[in-house]
Amino acid sequence: MTADAELWEFALKVYGTEGVAAACLELQDRFGADVPVVLAVLWAARRGVAVDADAMAALEAAAGPWRAEMVVPLRALRRRLKAGPDPAPSAETEALRGEIKRAELHAEKIELRVLAGWIAGAGAGQAEVRANLGAALAHYAGGQDVPEELTAPLVAAAEAA
């Protein structure tokens, strides 16, 4: 299995674990965390790739432009359609919103492929899920405390995957 396919399967499994999606979305909305990067650093730990501040900078450099120009605008459009403008919300605009959601997910899958390429090329050794997640959240949260109830489901799901 290719690294990008392996990361995609891991991401689906972890994200589908009870409590993980809600935690990821709160990390995204409250701290600006990029969910694909968070899932990728968890997968990196499973592969023995440690993520520190330098690695986070490299991951951001690899995936940031795609996320900023493709993923974020699709997400904003999808969220905007939830409440308007007129004629939204309606059955017709909900169908459009569903198409945009599928496009957003596809864009995130492409982002994960980029991240998998970087991680697969990094030197493997010893890494811990909690340490990798800590490095990612330190990058996004900028010194703010991230509540344990948001990190615990991610750590448990990644360790079980």
N, C-alpha and C positions, 0 to 999 in steps of 0.2 A: 504494500500500500504506500502511496506517495505521502510525503509529509503534509501537504495541504489537505489531502483526503483524511489523513489521520487526525489533524487538528479540527477539521470540520465535524467529524464524528464525535470527537471529544467535546467540542463546543455544544453540539446538540444534546449530548447526554448530560453534561453538567448544567446547561441552561434549563433543561427540562426537569431537573430535580426540584422537588418541592421547596419553595422559599428562595430559590436562586434568582429567578427572573425578577421578582419584586426587589430583591436586594440589588441586583445589577441596575435596574432602572432608577432606583433611589440614588445609587452611587453616581449614575450618569447625570441625573437632574440636580442633585445637591452638591456634588463635588466636581462635575465636569469629566468624570471618568469615561473613557472610551471602552465600551463593553467588549468589542473584539480584542482589544489589547489586554484587558483584564483576563479574558478567557485564554488568550495566547500565553500570558506569563504563567498561568496555572499549568497549562500543557507543557511549557518549557521546563518547569520544575519536575514534572513527571518524566521528562527526557534527560534530566540531569543538567539542564542549562540554567545557571544562576542568573538572575536579573538584578542589576544594581542601577544606580542613577545613570551611569554611562550607557548601559544597555537600554534603559528606557529612552534616553535621548536618541539612540540609534533606531529603536523601534518607531518612535515618533517621526523621525526623519524619513523612514521607509514608508510608513502608512499615512502620516499626517496630511500630506497634500490630497491624496485620494479621498480621505475622510472629509476634509474641509470642503472640497469641491463637488463631491458626489453624495456621500452618505448623509451629511448634515443637511444639505438642502432638501433631499428627499424626505428626511425625517420631519423637517419643519413644514413642508407641504402637506405631508400626511396628517400631522397634528393640527394644522390650520383647518383642514377640511372637516375635522371633527365638529366644529362649531360654526363654520361659515367661511367665506361670505355667501350671501344669498346666491343661489338656491340651496346651499348646504345648510344644515344637514338634510339629506333626502335619500331615498333608496338609490337614486341614480348616482349621487355623489359618494354614497357609501361604497358602491361598486368601484368607482374610480379610486377611492381611498384604499380599497383592497388591492387594486393593481399597483398603486404606489407603494404599498406595504411590501408586496412581493418584489418590486424593484429595489426597495431599500434593503431587504434581506439579501438579494443577489449582490448588491454593492458591498454589503458587509462580508459576504462570502469571498468576494474578490479581495477585500482588505485582509481577511484571514489568510488567503493564499500568499499575499505579500509578506505577512508576519511569519508564516510557516517557513518561507524561504530564508528569512533572516535567521530564525531560530535554528533551522536545520544546518545552517552554515556556521553556527556558533560552536565553540568548544564545549563538549559535555564533560561533566565531572560530577560534583555533588551539588544538589540544590534542594531546597525545602519549599513546599507550597506556600506556607505562611510567610516566609522571607521574600519570595518573589511577589506575592500579593502586597506585602508591606512596601516594597520598592515602588510598585505601580501606584499604590494609593498615596504614598508620600509625594510622588510626582504630580498627581492630580489635585490632591487636597491642599497642597501648599502649607503644610504645618497644622491644618485643622485636624482635630481628633475625629477619626472615623469610628462610629459605634461598633462594638463587637457583634451586635445583632445583624449587622450588614455583612461582616466578614465571615462569621462562623458558617453560614450555609455554603458559601463558596469554597471554603477550605474543606469542609466535610465532603462536599460533592466531588471536588477534584481528587481528594485522597481515595475516594471510593471508586472513581472512574477507572 
